[in-house]
Amino acid sequence: MAARMMLCAVAVLLAPPSAAASLPDPTALPQSLSSAPAGAPSEEAGLAWVRVDGPRSIAWYGGTTVKVGDAVAGGRVAAIREDHIVISGKHGRRAVYLLDRSVTPQSQSRPPAR
């Protein structure tokens, strides 16, 4: 009897989950961000995050980290700001903003000294 129960338990644990196929991907972007209008840059070319640290500033753009002066599709990174990067190319300059528009830059100002 115990062997039969163990065999059933192992069979249940090894069976492929049928409900998992219908679950959404928790790592996927929300539909509002992933369904870009025609002619818009692909999701890969989005700006995911930035770290502003003077000359050591970096950003995650196009699936890799970039810093000022790095070549990217359409030109070179000219500046890294708190909520966007600036790309300069033969067609001029353009700003690429963070994918999550709810992120707001925080002021770097310090409270006045007493």
N, CA, C and O atoms as a GROMACS GRO file, in nm:
protein
  456
    1MET      N    1   0.082  -0.119   0.000
    1MET     CA    2   0.000   0.000   0.000
    1MET      C    3   0.087   0.127   0.000
    1MET      O    4   0.060   0.221  -0.075
    2ALA      N    5   0.190   0.129   0.083
    2ALA     CA    6   0.278   0.245   0.091
    2ALA      C    7   0.355   0.263  -0.040
    2ALA      O    8   0.376   0.376  -0.085
    3ALA      N    9   0.395   0.152  -0.101
    3ALA     CA   10   0.466   0.160  -0.229
    3ALA      C   11   0.376   0.217  -0.337
    3ALA      O   12   0.421   0.295  -0.421
    4ARG      N   13   0.249   0.180  -0.335
    4ARG     CA   14   0.153   0.231  -0.433
    4ARG      C   15   0.132   0.381  -0.414
    4ARG      O   16   0.122   0.455  -0.512
    5MET      N   17   0.125   0.426  -0.288
    5MET     CA   18   0.107   0.569  -0.261
    5MET      C   19   0.230   0.648  -0.304
    5MET      O   20   0.218   0.757  -0.359
    6MET      N   21   0.349   0.592  -0.280
    6MET     CA   22   0.472   0.658  -0.324
    6MET      C   23   0.478   0.668  -0.475
    6MET      O   24   0.517   0.772  -0.529
    7LEU      N   25   0.438   0.562  -0.544
    7LEU     CA   26   0.438   0.562  -0.690
    7LEU      C   27   0.341   0.667  -0.743
    7LEU      O   28   0.373   0.736  -0.840
    8CYS      N   29   0.226   0.680  -0.683
    8CYS     CA   30   0.128   0.783  -0.725
    8CYS      C   31   0.183   0.924  -0.699
    8CYS      O   32   0.166   1.013  -0.782
    9ALA      N   33   0.247   0.942  -0.585
    9ALA     CA   34   0.303   1.074  -0.552
    9ALA      C   35   0.411   1.113  -0.651
    9ALA      O   36   0.416   1.228  -0.695
   10VAL      N   37   0.498   1.019  -0.686
   10VAL     CA   38   0.605   1.047  -0.782
   10VAL      C   39   0.545   1.076  -0.919
   10VAL      O   40   0.593   1.166  -0.988
   11ALA      N   41   0.443   1.004  -0.959
   11ALA     CA   42   0.379   1.027  -1.089
   11ALA      C   43   0.316   1.166  -1.095
   11ALA      O   44   0.324   1.233  -1.198
   12VAL      N   45   0.254   1.209  -0.987
   12VAL     CA   46   0.192   1.341  -0.984
   12VAL      C   47   0.300   1.449  -0.990
   12VAL      O   48   0.282   1.549  -1.060
   13LEU      N   49   0.409   1.432  -0.919
   13LEU     CA   50   0.514   1.531  -0.918
   13LEU      C   51   0.587   1.541  -1.051
   13LEU      O   52   0.632   1.649  -1.089
   14LEU      N   53   0.598   1.430  -1.123
   14LEU     CA   54   0.669   1.431  -1.251
   14LEU      C   55   0.581   1.466  -1.370
   14LEU      O   56   0.632   1.491  -1.480
   15ALA      N   57   0.452   1.467  -1.351
   15ALA     CA   58   0.360   1.498  -1.462
   15ALA      C   59   0.375   1.645  -1.499
   15ALA      O   60   0.389   1.730  -1.412
   16PRO      N   61   0.372   1.677  -1.629
   16PRO     CA   62   0.382   1.818  -1.670
   16PRO      C   63   0.260   1.896  -1.624
   16PRO      O   64   0.148   1.847  -1.638
   17PRO      N   65   0.280   2.016  -1.571
   17PRO     CA   66   0.166   2.095  -1.523
   17PRO      C   67   0.082   2.143  -1.641
   17PRO      O   68   0.132   2.212  -1.730
   18SER      N   69  -0.043   2.108  -1.641
   18SER     CA   70  -0.130   2.148  -1.752
   18SER      C   71  -0.177   2.293  -1.736
   18SER      O   72  -0.205   2.359  -1.836
   19ALA      N   73  -0.186   2.342  -1.614
   19ALA     CA   74  -0.233   2.478  -1.592
   19ALA      C   75  -0.124   2.581  -1.622
   19ALA      O   76  -0.155   2.697  -1.650
   20ALA      N   77   0.002   2.541  -1.617
   20ALA     CA   78   0.111   2.637  -1.638
   20ALA      C   79   0.112   2.694  -1.779
   20ALA      O   80   0.157   2.807  -1.799
   21ALA      N   81   0.063   2.620  -1.876
   21ALA     CA   82   0.061   2.669  -2.014
   21ALA      C   83  -0.031   2.789  -2.030
   21ALA      O   84  -0.011   2.870  -2.121
   22SER      N   85  -0.131   2.802  -1.946
   22SER     CA   86  -0.226   2.912  -1.960
   22SER      C   87  -0.189   3.034  -1.876
   22SER      O   88  -0.255   3.137  -1.886
   23LEU      N   89  -0.084   3.024  -1.793
   23LEU     CA   90  -0.044   3.137  -1.710
   23LEU      C   91   0.034   3.239  -1.791
   23LEU      O   92   0.109   3.202  -1.882
   24PRO      N   93   0.018   3.369  -1.761
   24PRO     CA   94   0.094   3.472  -1.834
   24PRO      C   95   0.241   3.471  -1.790
   24PRO      O   96   0.274   3.424  -1.681
   25ASP      N   97   0.326   3.521  -1.876
   25ASP     CA   98   0.468   3.531  -1.847
   25ASP      C   99   0.489   3.647  -1.750
   25ASP      O  100   0.461   3.761  -1.786
   26PRO      N  101   0.539   3.622  -1.627
   26PRO     CA  102   0.555   3.731  -1.531
   26PRO      C  103   0.666   3.829  -1.567
   26PRO      O  104   0.672   3.938  -1.512
   27THR      N  105   0.754   3.790  -1.659
   27THR     CA  106   0.864   3.880  -1.697
   27THR      C  107   0.833   3.962  -1.821
   27THR      O  108   0.913   4.047  -1.860
   28ALA      N  109   0.718   3.939  -1.884
   28ALA     CA  110   0.683   4.011  -2.006
   28ALA      C  111   0.640   4.155  -1.973
   28ALA      O  112   0.585   4.182  -1.866
   29LEU      N  113   0.667   4.246  -2.067
   29LEU     CA  114   0.623   4.385  -2.050
   29LEU      C  115   0.471   4.392  -2.056
   29LEU      O  116   0.407   4.308  -2.119
   30PRO      N  117   0.412   4.492  -1.991
   30PRO     CA  118   0.267   4.510  -2.002
   30PRO      C  119   0.228   4.535  -2.148
   30PRO      O  120   0.309   4.585  -2.226
   31GLN      N  121   0.105   4.501  -2.184
   31GLN     CA  122   0.056   4.517  -2.321
   31GLN      C  123   0.070   4.661  -2.368
   31GLN      O  124   0.099   4.686  -2.485
   32SER      N  125   0.049   4.758  -2.278
   32SER     CA  126   0.057   4.898  -2.318
   32SER      C  127   0.196   4.936  -2.366
   32SER      O  128   0.211   5.026  -2.448
   33LEU      N  129   0.299   4.867  -2.317
   33LEU     CA  130   0.435   4.897  -2.359
   33LEU      C  131   0.482   4.807  -2.473
   33LEU      O  132   0.565   4.848  -2.554
   34SER      N  133   0.429   4.686  -2.480
   34SER     CA  134   0.480   4.592  -2.579
   34SER      C  135   0.413   4.606  -2.715
   34SER      O  136   0.470   4.562  -2.815
   35SER      N  137   0.297   4.665  -2.723
   35SER     CA  138   0.231   4.682  -2.852
   35SER      C  139   0.259   4.822  -2.904
   35SER      O  140   0.177   4.914  -2.889
   36ALA      N  141   0.374   4.837  -2.965
   36ALA     CA  142   0.416   4.967  -3.016
   36ALA      C  143   0.348   4.997  -3.149
   36ALA      O  144   0.322   4.905  -3.226
   37PRO      N  145   0.318   5.124  -3.177
   37PRO     CA  146   0.259   5.158  -3.305
   37PRO      C  147   0.357   5.133  -3.420
   37PRO      O  148   0.478   5.123  -3.399
   38ALA      N  149   0.304   5.122  -3.541
   38ALA     CA  150   0.387   5.096  -3.658
   38ALA      C  151   0.490   5.208  -3.675
   38ALA      O  152   0.458   5.326  -3.659
   39GLY      N  153   0.611   5.169  -3.706
   39GLY     CA  154   0.717   5.267  -3.727
   39GLY      C  155   0.791   5.305  -3.600
   39GLY      O  156   0.890   5.378  -3.606
   40ALA      N  157   0.744   5.257  -3.485
   40ALA     CA  158   0.812   5.287  -3.359
   40ALA      C  159   0.931   5.194  -3.343
   40ALA      O  160   0.933   5.085  -3.400
   41PRO      N  161   1.032   5.237  -3.265
   41PRO     CA  162   1.146   5.149  -3.243
   41PRO      C  163   1.104   5.022  -3.170
   41PRO      O  164   1.005   5.022  -3.096
   42SER      N  165   1.176   4.914  -3.192
   42SER     CA  166   1.141   4.787  -3.130
   42SER      C  167   1.160   4.793  -2.980
   42SER      O  168   1.225   4.884  -2.928
   43GLU      N  169   1.103   4.695  -2.912
   43GLU     CA  170   1.112   4.688  -2.768
   43GLU      C  171   1.257   4.675  -2.723
   43GLU      O  172   1.295   4.725  -2.617
   44GLU      N  173   1.340   4.607  -2.803
   44GLU     CA  174   1.480   4.590  -2.770
   44GLU      C  175   1.552   4.724  -2.761
   44GLU      O  176   1.647   4.738  -2.683
   45ALA      N  177   1.510   4.821  -2.839
   45ALA     CA  178   1.578   4.951  -2.842
   45ALA      C  179   1.530   5.042  -2.730
   45ALA      O  180   1.565   5.160  -2.729
   46GLY      N  181   1.451   4.990  -2.636
   46GLY     CA  182   1.401   5.072  -2.527
   46GLY      C  183   1.505   5.097  -2.420
   46GLY      O  184   1.602   5.022  -2.408
   47LEU      N  185   1.485   5.201  -2.344
   47LEU     CA  186   1.573   5.237  -2.234
   47LEU      C  187   1.511   5.183  -2.107
   47LEU      O  188   1.404   5.227  -2.066
   48ALA      N  189   1.578   5.087  -2.044
   48ALA     CA  190   1.522   5.020  -1.926
   48ALA      C  191   1.560   5.091  -1.796
   48ALA      O  192   1.476   5.103  -1.707
   49TRP      N  193   1.685   5.136  -1.783
   49TRP     CA  194   1.727   5.204  -1.662
   49TRP      C  195   1.849   5.290  -1.689
   49TRP      O  196   1.920   5.273  -1.788
   50VAL      N  197   1.872   5.384  -1.598
   50VAL     CA  198   1.991   5.470  -1.606
   50VAL      C  199   2.052   5.481  -1.467
   50VAL      O  200   1.982   5.470  -1.366
   51ARG      N  201   2.182   5.503  -1.463
   51ARG     CA  202   2.252   5.535  -1.339
   51ARG      C  203   2.338   5.656  -1.367
   51ARG      O  204   2.437   5.648  -1.440
   52VAL      N  205   2.299   5.768  -1.309
   52VAL     CA  206   2.372   5.893  -1.332
   52VAL      C  207   2.478   5.906  -1.224
   52VAL      O  208   2.448   5.912  -1.104
   53ASP      N  209   2.603   5.911  -1.268
   53ASP     CA  210   2.717   5.922  -1.176
   53ASP      C  211   2.830   5.997  -1.245
   53ASP      O  212   2.941   5.946  -1.258
   54GLY      N  213   2.800   6.119  -1.290
   54GLY     CA  214   2.900   6.201  -1.356
   54GLY      C  215   2.960   6.132  -1.477
   54GLY      O  216   2.885   6.082  -1.562
   55PRO      N  217   3.092   6.126  -1.489
   55PRO     CA  218   3.154   6.065  -1.606
   55PRO      C  219   3.140   5.912  -1.609
   55PRO      O  220   3.169   5.849  -1.711
   56ARG      N  221   3.095   5.852  -1.497
   56ARG     CA  222   3.075   5.706  -1.492
   56ARG      C  223   2.929   5.667  -1.513
   56ARG      O  224   2.892   5.554  -1.482
   57SER      N  225   2.846   5.756  -1.564
   57SER     CA  226   2.705   5.726  -1.587
   57SER      C  227   2.690   5.616  -1.690
   57SER      O  228   2.764   5.610  -1.789
   58ILE      N  229   2.593   5.527  -1.665
   58ILE     CA  230   2.564   5.418  -1.758
   58ILE      C  231   2.414   5.404  -1.773
   58ILE      O  232   2.337   5.455  -1.691
   59ALA      N  233   2.371   5.333  -1.879
   59ALA     CA  234   2.229   5.308  -1.902
   59ALA      C  235   2.214   5.173  -1.970
   59ALA      O  236   2.308   5.122  -2.031
   60TRP      N  237   2.095   5.114  -1.957
   60TRP     CA  238   2.063   4.988  -2.024
   60TRP      C  239   1.977   5.024  -2.145
   60TRP      O  240   1.860   5.058  -2.131
   61TYR      N  241   2.037   5.016  -2.264
   61TYR     CA  242   1.969   5.053  -2.388
   61TYR      C  243   1.996   4.948  -2.494
   61TYR      O  244   2.111   4.909  -2.515
   62GLY      N  245   1.893   4.902  -2.560
   62GLY     CA  246   1.908   4.806  -2.669
   62GLY      C  247   1.962   4.671  -2.625
   62GLY      O  248   2.027   4.602  -2.703
   63GLY      N  249   1.937   4.633  -2.500
   63GLY     CA  250   1.980   4.503  -2.452
   63GLY      C  251   2.122   4.497  -2.399
   63GLY      O  252   2.174   4.388  -2.376
   64THR      N  253   2.186   4.613  -2.379
   64THR     CA  254   2.322   4.616  -2.326
   64THR      C  255   2.346   4.746  -2.251
   64THR      O  256   2.270   4.842  -2.264
   65THR      N  257   2.452   4.749  -2.171
   65THR     CA  258   2.486   4.873  -2.102
   65THR      C  259   2.563   4.964  -2.196
   65THR      O  260   2.645   4.918  -2.276
   66VAL      N  261   2.535   5.094  -2.186
   66VAL     CA  262   2.603   5.193  -2.269
   66VAL      C  263   2.648   5.308  -2.180
   66VAL      O  264   2.591   5.333  -2.074
   67LYS      N  265   2.752   5.377  -2.226
   67LYS     CA  266   2.799   5.498  -2.158
   67LYS      C  267   2.816   5.607  -2.264
   67LYS      O  268   2.808   5.580  -2.383
   68VAL      N  269   2.840   5.728  -2.220
   68VAL     CA  270   2.855   5.839  -2.312
   68VAL      C  271   2.969   5.808  -2.409
   68VAL      O  272   3.079   5.770  -2.368
   69GLY      N  273   2.942   5.826  -2.539
   69GLY     CA  274   3.040   5.800  -2.644
   69GLY      C  275   3.025   5.665  -2.711
   69GLY      O  276   3.083   5.643  -2.818
   70ASP      N  277   2.948   5.573  -2.651
   70ASP     CA  278   2.929   5.441  -2.712
   70ASP      C  279   2.843   5.451  -2.837
   70ASP      O  280   2.749   5.530  -2.844
   71ALA      N  281   2.877   5.368  -2.936
   71ALA     CA  282   2.798   5.361  -3.059
   71ALA      C  283   2.675   5.275  -3.035
   71ALA      O  284   2.683   5.167  -2.977
   72VAL      N  285   2.559   5.326  -3.080
   72VAL     CA  286   2.433   5.253  -3.073
   72VAL      C  287   2.366   5.266  -3.209
   72VAL      O  288   2.411   5.344  -3.294
   73ALA      N  289   2.260   5.192  -3.230
   73ALA     CA  290   2.187   5.201  -3.356
   73ALA      C  291   2.140   5.344  -3.376
   73ALA      O  292   2.067   5.398  -3.293
   74GLY      N  293   2.182   5.406  -3.483
   74GLY     CA  294   2.139   5.542  -3.514
   74GLY      C  295   2.236   5.650  -3.469
   74GLY      O  296   2.208   5.768  -3.492
   75GLY      N  297   2.347   5.615  -3.407
   75GLY     CA  298   2.443   5.718  -3.368
   75GLY      C  299   2.525   5.680  -3.247
   75GLY      O  300   2.561   5.563  -3.228
   76ARG      N  301   2.555   5.781  -3.166
   76ARG     CA  302   2.635   5.762  -3.044
   76ARG      C  303   2.562   5.824  -2.926
   76ARG      O  304   2.487   5.921  -2.942
   77VAL      N  305   2.584   5.768  -2.807
   77VAL     CA  306   2.525   5.823  -2.686
   77VAL      C  307   2.596   5.954  -2.654
   77VAL      O  308   2.717   5.956  -2.629
   78ALA      N  309   2.522   6.064  -2.655
   78ALA     CA  310   2.578   6.196  -2.630
   78ALA      C  311   2.564   6.238  -2.485
   78ALA      O  312   2.646   6.313  -2.433
   79ALA      N  313   2.459   6.191  -2.418
   79ALA     CA  314   2.437   6.228  -2.278
   79ALA      C  315   2.348   6.125  -2.211
   79ALA      O  316   2.266   6.059  -2.275
   80ILE      N  317   2.366   6.112  -2.080
   80ILE     CA  318   2.281   6.025  -1.999
   80ILE      C  319   2.222   6.111  -1.889
   80ILE      O  320   2.295   6.168  -1.808
   81ARG      N  321   2.090   6.121  -1.886
   81ARG     CA  322   2.018   6.201  -1.788
   81ARG      C  323   1.940   6.108  -1.696
   81ARG      O  324   1.943   5.986  -1.713
   82GLU      N  325   1.869   6.165  -1.598
   82GLU     CA  326   1.798   6.085  -1.499
   82GLU      C  327   1.683   6.003  -1.558
   82GLU      O  328   1.653   5.895  -1.507
   83ASP      N  329   1.619   6.051  -1.663
   83ASP     CA  330   1.505   5.978  -1.719
   83ASP      C  331   1.516   5.953  -1.869
   83ASP      O  332   1.421   5.905  -1.930
   84HIS      N  333   1.632   5.983  -1.929
   84HIS     CA  334   1.649   5.960  -2.073
   84HIS      C  335   1.797   5.963  -2.111
   84HIS      O  336   1.882   6.005  -2.034
   85ILE      N  337   1.823   5.918  -2.233
   85ILE     CA  338   1.956   5.933  -2.291
   85ILE      C  339   1.940   6.014  -2.419
   85ILE      O  340   1.833   6.017  -2.479
   86VAL      N  341   2.048   6.078  -2.461
   86VAL     CA  342   2.048   6.155  -2.585
   86VAL      C  343   2.140   6.084  -2.683
   86VAL      O  344   2.254   6.053  -2.652
   87ILE      N  345   2.088   6.059  -2.804
   87ILE     CA  346   2.164   5.993  -2.909
   87ILE      C  347   2.185   6.093  -3.022
   87ILE      O  348   2.089   6.151  -3.072
   88SER      N  349   2.310   6.113  -3.061
   88SER     CA  350   2.344   6.201  -3.173
   88SER      C  351   2.386   6.116  -3.291
   88SER      O  352   2.461   6.020  -3.278
   89GLY      N  353   2.334   6.154  -3.409
   89GLY     CA  354   2.369   6.081  -3.530
   89GLY      C  355   2.362   6.173  -3.650
   89GLY      O  356   2.352   6.294  -3.637
   90LYS      N  357   2.369   6.113  -3.768
   90LYS     CA  358   2.368   6.194  -3.889
   90LYS      C  359   2.233   6.261  -3.913
   90LYS      O  360   2.224   6.355  -3.992
   91HIS      N  361   2.128   6.215  -3.845
   91HIS     CA  362   1.996   6.276  -3.859
   91HIS      C  363   1.965   6.372  -3.744
   91HIS      O  364   1.850   6.413  -3.727
   92GLY      N  365   2.066   6.407  -3.665
   92GLY     CA  366   2.046   6.500  -3.554
   92GLY      C  367   2.046   6.430  -3.420
   92GLY      O  368   2.093   6.317  -3.407
   93ARG      N  369   1.992   6.500  -3.320
   93ARG     CA  370   1.988   6.447  -3.183
   93ARG      C  371   1.846   6.405  -3.150
   93ARG      O  372   1.749   6.467  -3.194
   94ARG      N  373   1.835   6.298  -3.070
   94ARG     CA  374   1.703   6.257  -3.023
   94ARG      C  375   1.716   6.202  -2.882
   94ARG      O  376   1.819   6.147  -2.844
   95ALA      N  377   1.610   6.217  -2.805
   95ALA     CA  378   1.607   6.167  -2.668
   95ALA      C  379   1.528   6.037  -2.664
   95ALA      O  380   1.424   6.024  -2.728
   96VAL      N  381   1.579   5.940  -2.590
   96VAL     CA  382   1.511   5.813  -2.568
   96VAL      C  383   1.480   5.806  -2.419
   96VAL      O  384   1.571   5.804  -2.336
   97TYR      N  385   1.351   5.803  -2.386
   97TYR     CA  386   1.308   5.806  -2.247
   97TYR      C  387   1.292   5.666  -2.191
   97TYR      O  388   1.282   5.569  -2.266
   98LEU      N  389   1.288   5.656  -2.058
   98LEU     CA  390   1.268   5.528  -1.991
   98LEU      C  391   1.139   5.464  -2.036
   98LEU      O  392   1.042   5.533  -2.067
   99LEU      N  393   1.137   5.331  -2.039
   99LEU     CA  394   1.016   5.258  -2.077
   99LEU      C  395   0.903   5.285  -1.978
   99LEU      O  396   0.788   5.300  -2.018
  100ASP      N  397   0.935   5.292  -1.849
  100ASP     CA  398   0.835   5.313  -1.745
  100ASP      C  399   0.821   5.462  -1.719
  100ASP      O  400   0.903   5.520  -1.649
  101ARG      N  401   0.718   5.524  -1.775
  101ARG     CA  402   0.698   5.669  -1.762
  101ARG      C  403   0.660   5.710  -1.619
  101ARG      O  404   0.659   5.829  -1.589
  102SER      N  405   0.630   5.614  -1.530
  102SER     CA  406   0.595   5.650  -1.394
  102SER      C  407   0.718   5.686  -1.313
  102SER      O  408   0.706   5.742  -1.204
  103VAL      N  409   0.839   5.655  -1.365
  103VAL     CA  410   0.961   5.690  -1.295
  103VAL      C  411   0.985   5.839  -1.313
  103VAL      O  412   0.990   5.890  -1.425
  104THR      N  413   1.000   5.908  -1.201
  104THR     CA  414   1.025   6.051  -1.207
  104THR      C  415   1.162   6.079  -1.148
  104THR      O  416   1.198   6.022  -1.045
  105PRO      N  417   1.239   6.165  -1.213
  105PRO     CA  418   1.371   6.196  -1.161
  105PRO      C  419   1.363   6.262  -1.024
  105PRO      O  420   1.273   6.342  -0.999
  106GLN      N  421   1.456   6.228  -0.936
  106GLN     CA  422   1.460   6.290  -0.805
  106GLN      C  423   1.561   6.403  -0.808
  106GLN      O  424   1.667   6.393  -0.869
  107SER      N  425   1.526   6.509  -0.742
  107SER     CA  426   1.614   6.626  -0.738
  107SER      C  427   1.742   6.592  -0.664
  107SER      O  428   1.740   6.521  -0.563
  108GLN      N  429   1.852   6.643  -0.713
  108GLN     CA  430   1.981   6.622  -0.650
  108GLN      C  431   2.014   6.732  -0.550
  108GLN      O  432   2.121   6.732  -0.490
  109SER      N  433   1.922   6.826  -0.533
  109SER     CA  434   1.948   6.937  -0.442
  109SER      C  435   1.948   6.889  -0.297
  109SER      O  436   1.876   6.796  -0.260
  110ARG      N  437   2.030   6.953  -0.217
  110ARG     CA  438   2.040   6.917  -0.077
  110ARG      C  439   1.969   7.023   0.007
  110ARG      O  440   1.960   7.139  -0.034
  111PRO      N  441   1.920   6.982   0.122
  111PRO     CA  442   1.855   7.083   0.208
  111PRO      C  443   1.957   7.188   0.252
  111PRO      O  444   2.075   7.157   0.267
  112PRO      N  445   1.912   7.311   0.273
  112PRO     CA  446   2.004   7.417   0.314
  112PRO      C  447   2.068   7.385   0.449
  112PRO      O  448   2.003   7.330   0.538
  113ALA      N  449   2.196   7.420   0.463
  113ALA     CA  450   2.267   7.399   0.589
  113ALA      C  451   2.224   7.503   0.691
  113ALA      O  452   2.196   7.617   0.656
  114ARG      N  453   2.220   7.464   0.816
  114ARG     CA  454   2.179   7.557   0.922
  114ARG      C  455   2.295   7.622   0.985
  114ARG      O  456   2.279   7.704   1.076
   0.00000   0.00000   0.00000
